[in-house]
Amino acid sequence: MKGENRMKLWLISQKINDDYDTYDCAVVAAPDMWTAKTMHPSNGRTWKNGDDWDEYGSSWTNPNNVNTEFLGDAAYNIKQGVICASYHAG
């Protein structure tokens, strides 16, 4: 559909918190790279300036530490959110 804003798929990853009970990566649907970097793998909640993810413990990291890789365009019916995530349970 022409003119429609389509979500993009991103692989987000981090190596700061790599112990038990942490996420190391996720595939997310987001309109742009910065939005993808700011999404928490547990529920897609986006980081706001000043957040430190305290309510999630140390399971993720600040967006400045998140690596992103563009995977491709999402299907037209995909909404912003987490598609799948990798979690290392303790």
C-alpha contacts under 8 A as a table, 3 or more apart, distances in Angstrom:
res1	aa1	res2	aa2	distance
1	M	4	E	5.94
5	N	31	P	7.70
6	R	31	P	6.90
6	R	73	D	7.06
6	R	74	A	6.79
6	R	75	A	7.60
6	R	76	Y	6.06
7	M	29	A	5.75
7	M	30	A	5.28
7	M	31	P	4.77
7	M	32	D	7.93
7	M	73	D	6.28
7	M	74	A	5.36
7	M	75	A	7.59
7	M	76	Y	7.45
7	M	78	I	6.78
7	M	79	K	6.86
7	M	80	Q	6.80
8	K	29	A	5.46
8	K	30	A	5.47
8	K	31	P	5.64
8	K	32	D	7.01
8	K	70	F	7.53
8	K	71	L	7.52
8	K	72	G	5.83
8	K	73	D	4.34
8	K	74	A	5.06
9	L	27	V	6.72
9	L	28	V	5.70
9	L	29	A	4.64
9	L	30	A	6.50
9	L	70	F	6.29
9	L	71	L	5.29
9	L	72	G	5.40
9	L	73	D	5.84
9	L	74	A	5.73
10	W	27	V	5.55
10	W	28	V	5.35
10	W	29	A	6.36
10	W	30	A	7.28
10	W	33	M	7.52
10	W	36	A	6.62
10	W	68	T	6.37
10	W	69	E	5.53
10	W	70	F	4.71
10	W	71	L	5.35
10	W	72	G	7.45
11	L	25	C	6.98
11	L	26	A	5.78
11	L	27	V	4.56
11	L	28	V	6.54
11	L	68	T	5.59
11	L	69	E	5.07
11	L	70	F	6.54
11	L	71	L	6.75
12	I	25	C	5.40
12	I	26	A	5.39
12	I	27	V	6.26
12	I	28	V	7.34
12	I	36	A	7.04
12	I	37	K	6.56
12	I	66	V	6.40
12	I	67	N	5.58
12	I	68	T	4.63
12	I	69	E	6.62
13	S	24	D	5.55
13	S	25	C	4.05
13	S	26	A	6.56
13	S	66	V	5.61
13	S	67	N	5.19
13	S	68	T	6.60
14	Q	17	N	7.26
14	Q	24	D	5.54
14	Q	25	C	6.49
14	Q	60	W	7.52
14	Q	61	T	7.16
14	Q	65	N	6.35
14	Q	66	V	5.02
14	Q	67	N	6.14
15	K	18	D	5.93
15	K	24	D	6.66
15	K	65	N	7.98
16	I	60	W	8.00
16	I	61	T	6.81
16	I	65	N	7.25
17	N	22	T	6.49
17	N	23	Y	7.86
17	N	24	D	7.71
17	N	58	S	6.63
17	N	59	S	6.56
17	N	60	W	6.36
17	N	61	T	6.94
18	D	22	T	6.31
18	D	23	Y	7.70
18	D	24	D	6.85
19	D	22	T	6.22
19	D	88	H	7.62
20	Y	88	H	5.44
20	Y	89	A	5.48
20	Y	90	G	4.57
21	D	59	S	6.12
21	D	87	Y	6.76
21	D	88	H	5.24
21	D	89	A	4.49
21	D	90	G	5.31
22	T	58	S	6.92
22	T	59	S	3.93
22	T	60	W	6.33
22	T	87	Y	5.68
22	T	88	H	5.43
22	T	89	A	7.01
23	Y	26	A	7.79
23	Y	41	P	6.94
23	Y	59	S	5.71
23	Y	60	W	5.97
23	Y	85	A	7.16
23	Y	86	S	5.62
23	Y	87	Y	4.35
23	Y	88	H	6.23
24	D	60	W	7.64
24	D	86	S	5.95
24	D	87	Y	6.50
24	D	88	H	7.65
25	C	41	P	7.39
25	C	85	A	5.92
25	C	86	S	5.44
25	C	87	Y	7.78
26	A	41	P	5.89
26	A	82	V	7.12
26	A	83	I	7.43
26	A	84	C	5.61
26	A	85	A	3.96
26	A	86	S	5.99
27	V	82	V	6.22
27	V	83	I	5.45
27	V	84	C	5.44
27	V	85	A	6.33
28	V	36	A	6.53
28	V	39	M	7.93
28	V	41	P	7.98
28	V	44	G	7.90
28	V	80	Q	7.42
28	V	81	G	5.68
28	V	82	V	4.37
28	V	83	I	5.27
28	V	84	C	7.18
29	A	36	A	7.21
29	A	74	A	7.01
29	A	78	I	7.33
29	A	79	K	6.80
29	A	80	Q	4.92
29	A	81	G	5.32
29	A	82	V	6.34
29	A	83	I	6.87
30	A	33	M	7.34
30	A	35	T	6.05
30	A	36	A	5.41
30	A	79	K	7.87
30	A	80	Q	5.08
30	A	81	G	6.85
31	P	35	T	6.86
31	P	36	A	7.72
31	P	80	Q	7.47
32	D	35	T	5.56
32	D	36	A	6.42
33	M	36	A	5.07
33	M	37	K	6.21
33	M	68	T	6.98
33	M	70	F	7.83
34	W	37	K	5.04
34	W	38	T	6.34
35	T	38	T	5.20
35	T	39	M	6.57
35	T	46	T	7.38
36	A	39	M	5.48
36	A	68	T	7.53
37	K	63	P	5.24
37	K	64	N	7.82
37	K	66	V	5.84
37	K	67	N	7.26
37	K	68	T	6.69
38	T	46	T	5.12
38	T	47	W	4.97
38	T	48	K	7.93
38	T	62	N	7.80
38	T	63	P	5.22
39	M	43	N	8.00
39	M	44	G	4.87
39	M	45	R	5.51
39	M	46	T	4.44
39	M	47	W	6.28
39	M	81	G	7.96
40	H	43	N	6.10
40	H	44	G	4.89
40	H	45	R	5.52
40	H	46	T	6.34
40	H	47	W	7.34
40	H	60	W	7.02
41	P	44	G	5.69
41	P	60	W	7.83
41	P	82	V	6.29
41	P	84	C	7.88
41	P	85	A	5.90
42	S	45	R	7.95
42	S	82	V	7.76
42	S	85	A	7.46
43	N	81	G	7.48
43	N	82	V	6.61
44	G	81	G	5.15
44	G	82	V	5.45
47	W	51	D	6.21
47	W	53	W	7.91
47	W	63	P	7.55
48	K	51	D	5.54
51	D	54	D	7.68
52	D	61	T	7.79
52	D	62	N	6.89
53	W	56	Y	5.40
53	W	57	G	6.54
53	W	58	S	7.23
53	W	60	W	7.32
53	W	61	T	7.38
53	W	62	N	7.90
54	D	57	G	5.02
54	D	58	S	7.12
56	Y	59	S	6.04
56	Y	60	W	7.67
57	G	60	W	7.95
58	S	61	T	7.14
61	T	65	N	6.43
61	T	66	V	7.14
62	N	65	N	5.66
62	N	66	V	7.02
63	P	66	V	5.06
74	A	78	I	6.28
75	A	78	I	5.61
82	V	85	A	7.25
